[in-house]
Amino acid sequence: MDYTYIEKLAAGVQIPDKGIISTTVSSDDKFKVMLFGFDTGQELSEHTASVPALIQIVSGNADITLGEDHHPGPAGSWAHMPANLPHSILAKEPTVMLLIMAVK
């Protein structure tokens, strides 16, 4: 059986000083899974994706903007984003975020 198991997801992320790091955790013909590490104040500015996606804040705290709506993003926060929804993430403290994207 082919699978991926990670016991402590956030432990594998070395958050850079004043930066953002991303790494692909898993990728197949259905999903691409990425892990992001944000330093305090770092932002993924507003953008869209051509496929549906899920985000989960694994650790830390962020501001999440989905369309015109702003949401708090403490650890454990989760969001589903349909394709082409404008969104952004701003880290309020060192933050680890999991991103799961559908593959076309």
C-alpha positions, 0 to 999 in steps of 0.5 A, spaced: 500 500 500 502 506 498 501 512 503 504 518 507 504 518 514 507 524 518 506 524 526 508 531 527 506 535 521 509 542 524 515 539 527 518 538 520 517 546 518 523 550 519 520 557 519 525 562 516 526 569 519 522 574 515 520 569 510 515 564 508 517 557 506 513 552 502 514 544 501 510 539 497 508 533 502 505 529 497 502 529 490 498 525 486 493 525 480 488 527 485 491 532 490 497 536 491 499 537 499 503 543 501 506 545 508 507 553 509 511 556 514 510 563 515 514 568 520 511 573 523 508 579 519 509 575 512 503 574 507 501 571 501 498 577 498 491 576 495 491 571 489 486 566 486 487 558 484 484 555 478 482 549 483 478 548 489 483 548 495 483 547 503 487 550 508 488 548 515 492 552 520 496 547 524 500 552 529 501 559 530 496 564 528 494 568 522 489 573 519 485 569 513 481 573 507 476 569 503 473 573 498 471 580 502 471 576 508 476 577 514 477 571 519 481 570 525 486 564 523 488 561 530 491 553 530 486 549 528 482 553 523 480 550 517 477 553 510 474 550 503 476 555 497 472 554 491 476 555 485 478 562 483 476 565 490 481 571 491 484 569 498 490 571 502 494 569 509 497 574 514 501 571 519 500 574 526 506 570 529 510 564 526 505 560 523 504 553 519 499 552 514 497 546 510 494 547 503 491 541 499 489 543 492 485 538 487 489 537 481 486 538 474 
